[in-house]
Amino acid sequence: MKIKGNGSFFAAARWSSICLYAYSFFFFFLGPSSYSLGLGPALRYSLRLTGSLSVPSTRCRNAPLQCYAKERFNDFSSSSMPSFSLLQSLIWTDYRLAVVFTVLFPLMLLVWALVSRADIVQQLLIIYWKVSSLLAITVYLMIAELPFSFLVALMARILIPVSLWFWADLNEEIREQPFSLLKLVFTAWRWGVTFYCGLGVLFQIPFLPCAFSRTVFAGERCQVWLEAPQLFRESFHSGFTPGFLGFWAILALVIYVLTLSYFIFVKLGRQGRSALNQ
């Protein structure tokens, strides 16, 4: 079976895999303790994370949505949110798990599938890399400190498992393949990344108010999500401003949304859940 593709996709896949692969080694050797030592001037924003999330009543009358988001976030923070140090550790752990499940394993599996000439696994992994490129876009949106990056991050966690299980023909082909070590590892990874993304969605939902209010976004429980992307920028993109990187991230997001919209509204109606006849 011949796998079809185009140059633009493979260029985008290489870009996202290179960025996230560098991200992986970075996160395994640096963590919140290294961050707290003040590695780089770009991290000085952490020292400004003081002040109240309160909003004057006049502003509440003018911006009810922001006030509602603030109140819900404050209620959750005071009742169910763990302490800041614990939350910081959980978020860094989440980044490390993302590296393992969404970068290292699929990259290893793709190389393994290419060497083994496992066309069906290759096809599904190519689709996966197309969809998961949204994770790389999210990182650069967070570097630019754009609040809607929290929405993009949530969508990435939802779309990744959908891309792995949506295709009826690929699921059937994989199920009918004879037993092999590649099939066993690939199936285990597919269930593992699905479980991880599901937990990640539940973990990130309480932080959605960060996307709708600048006041909430400025709080430490939202800013802690930006620590890893900011440290990544300081280590690998210190010569570029956050605004410059954010511009290209927004452009990539627009292309991603247009491509996804074309698939949903045009291609999906023609081919259904079949990936082999694309």
C-alpha positions in Angstrom: 0.0 0.0 0.0 1.4 3.4 -0.9 1.2 6.2 1.5 0.3 9.5 0.0 1.4 12.8 1.4 2.5 16.3 0.4 5.6 18.4 1.0 3.8 21.1 3.1 2.6 18.5 5.6 6.0 16.8 6.0 7.6 20.2 6.4 5.1 21.1 9.1 5.6 17.7 10.8 9.3 18.1 10.8 9.1 21.6 12.3 6.7 20.5 15.1 8.7 17.3 15.8 12.0 19.2 16.0 10.6 21.8 18.3 8.9 19.3 20.5 11.8 16.9 20.5 14.1 19.7 21.8 11.3 20.5 24.3 11.5 16.9 25.5 15.2 16.9 26.5 14.8 20.3 27.9 12.0 19.3 30.3 13.7 16.1 31.5 16.7 18.0 32.7 15.1 21.2 33.9 12.1 21.5 36.2 10.4 24.0 38.5 13.4 24.1 40.8 15.7 25.2 38.0 13.1 27.7 37.0 12.9 29.2 40.4 16.6 29.9 40.3 15.9 32.6 37.8 17.3 31.2 34.6 17.2 34.1 32.2 15.7 37.6 32.1 12.6 36.5 30.3 11.4 34.8 33.4 11.2 37.9 35.5 7.5 38.0 35.1 7.2 35.4 37.9 8.3 38.0 40.4 5.3 40.2 39.5 2.7 37.6 40.4 1.3 39.4 43.3 -1.9 41.4 43.8 -5.5 40.6 44.1 -7.9 39.1 41.5 -10.6 41.4 42.6 -12.3 43.6 40.0 -14.0 46.9 40.8 -17.8 46.8 40.7 -17.9 49.4 37.9 -15.8 47.1 35.8 -18.1 44.2 36.6 -21.0 46.2 35.2 -19.0 46.9 32.0 -17.4 43.4 31.7 -19.7 40.8 33.2 -18.1 37.9 31.4 -14.7 38.7 32.8 -16.1 39.1 36.3 -18.0 35.8 36.1 -14.8 34.0 35.0 -12.9 35.7 37.8 -15.4 34.7 40.4 -15.6 31.1 39.3 -11.8 30.9 39.2 -11.5 32.4 42.7 -14.1 30.0 44.1 -12.3 27.0 42.6 -8.9 28.3 43.7 -10.0 28.8 47.3 -11.9 25.5 47.7 -10.4 22.8 45.4 -7.2 24.0 43.9 -4.0 22.6 45.4 -1.3 24.8 46.9 0.8 26.7 44.5 3.9 24.6 45.0 2.0 21.4 44.4 0.2 22.9 41.4 3.5 23.9 39.9 4.9 20.4 40.4 1.7 18.9 38.8 2.0 21.2 35.8 5.7 20.4 35.2 4.8 16.7 35.5 2.1 17.3 32.9 4.6 18.8 30.5 7.0 15.9 31.0 4.2 13.4 30.4 3.3 15.3 27.3 6.8 14.9 26.0 6.8 11.1 26.7 3.3 10.4 25.2 3.0 13.0 22.4 6.6 13.3 21.2 9.1 10.6 22.1 6.8 7.5 21.7 5.2 8.5 18.4 8.6 9.6 17.0 10.1 6.2 17.9 7.0 4.4 16.5 7.2 6.3 13.3 10.8 5.4 12.7 10.0 1.8 13.7 7.1 1.7 11.3 9.2 3.1 8.5 11.9 0.5 9.0 9.4 -2.3 9.3 7.4 -1.1 6.3 4.2 -1.1 8.4 2.1 1.1 6.1 -1.1 1.2 8.2 0.8 2.3 11.3 2.7 4.9 9.2 -0.6 6.2 7.9 -2.1 6.6 11.3 1.0 8.2 12.7 1.2 10.7 9.9 -2.4 11.7 10.7 -1.4 11.9 14.3 1.5 14.3 13.6 -0.7 16.5 11.5 -3.2 16.9 14.4 -0.6 17.1 17.2 1.2 20.0 15.6 -1.4 22.0 17.5 0.7 21.3 20.6 3.7 23.1 19.1 1.5 26.0 18.2 0.2 26.1 21.8 3.7 26.4 23.1 4.5 29.4 21.0 1.2 31.0 21.8 2.0 30.7 25.5 5.5 32.2 24.9 3.6 35.2 23.6 1.4 35.2 26.7 -1.8 35.0 24.7 -4.7 34.0 26.9 -6.6 32.1 24.3 -3.6 29.6 24.3 -5.5 27.8 27.1 -8.4 27.1 24.7 -5.9 25.9 22.0 -4.2 23.6 24.5 -7.6 22.1 25.5 -8.5 21.6 21.9 -5.2 19.8 21.2 -5.9 17.4 24.0 -9.3 16.6 22.6 -8.3 16.3 18.9 -5.3 14.0 19.5 -7.3 10.9 20.7 -10.0 11.7 18.1 -7.4 11.5 15.4 -6.2 8.1 16.7 -9.6 6.4 16.8 -11.7 8.2 14.3 -10.7 6.1 11.2 -12.8 3.0 10.8 -10.7 1.4 8.1 -7.4 2.0 9.8 -8.8 0.6 13.1 -10.0 -2.6 11.2 -6.7 -3.0 9.4 -4.7 -2.7 12.6 -7.1 -5.1 14.4 -6.7 -7.7 11.6 -2.9 -7.5 11.5 -1.0 -10.5 12.8 0.6 -10.2 16.2 3.9 -8.4 16.3 5.9 -6.4 18.8 5.3 -3.2 16.8 1.6 -3.8 17.0 1.7 -4.4 20.7 3.7 -1.3 21.5 1.7 0.8 19.1 -1.6 -0.3 20.6 -0.3 0.3 24.1 0.8 3.8 23.2 -2.5 4.6 21.5 -4.4 3.6 24.7 -1.9 5.4 26.8 -2.0 8.7 25.0 -5.8 8.5 24.9 -5.9 8.0 28.7 -3.3 10.8 29.2 -5.2 13.3 27.0 -8.5 12.5 28.8 -7.0 13.2 32.2 -5.3 16.3 30.8 -8.7 17.7 29.6 -10.1 17.2 33.1 -7.0 18.8 34.7 -7.1 21.8 32.3 -10.8 22.6 32.4 -10.6 24.5 35.7 -8.1 26.8 34.1 -10.3 27.9 31.2 -11.2 31.2 32.9 -7.6 32.1 32.1 -8.6 32.4 28.5 -11.4 34.9 29.0 -10.1 37.4 31.5 -6.9 39.3 31.5 -7.3 39.8 35.3 -7.5 36.1 35.8 -4.8 35.4 33.3 -2.4 37.6 35.3 -2.9 35.5 38.4 -0.1 33.1 39.5 -2.3 30.0 38.9 -2.5 30.9 35.2 1.0 32.2 34.8 2.5 29.0 36.2 1.4 27.3 32.9 3.7 29.8 31.1 6.9 28.9 33.0 7.9 26.0 30.8 7.3 27.8 27.5 9.1 30.9 28.7 12.1 28.9 29.8 12.0 27.1 26.5 12.1 30.4 24.6 15.0 31.6 26.8 17.0 28.5 26.0 16.3 28.1 22.3 14.8 31.4 21.0 16.6 34.0 23.1 17.3 36.1 20.0 13.5 36.5 19.2 10.9 38.5 21.0 7.8 36.8 22.3 5.7 39.0 20.0 7.6 37.8 16.9 7.2 34.1 17.9 3.6 34.8 18.8 2.9 36.2 15.3 4.1 33.1 13.6 2.2 30.9 16.1 -1.0 32.8 15.2 -0.3 32.4 11.5 0.2 28.7 12.0 -3.0 28.5 14.0 -5.0 30.2 11.2 -3.6 27.7 8.7 -4.4 24.8 11.1 -8.0 26.0 11.6 -8.5 26.5 7.8 -7.2 23.0 7.1 -9.3 21.5 9.8 -12.4 23.4 8.6 -11.8 22.2 5.0 -11.6 18.6 6.2 -14.8 18.8 8.3 -17.0 20.7 5.9 -15.6 19.3 2.5 -13.6 16.1 2.7 -15.5 14.4 5.6 -18.7 14.4 3.7 -17.0 12.7 0.7 -14.8 10.1 2.3 -16.5 9.6 5.7 -14.3 7.8 8.3 -12.1 6.2 5.6 -8.4 7.3 5.6 -7.1 4.9 3.0 -8.9 6.4 0.0 -7.6 10.0 0.6 
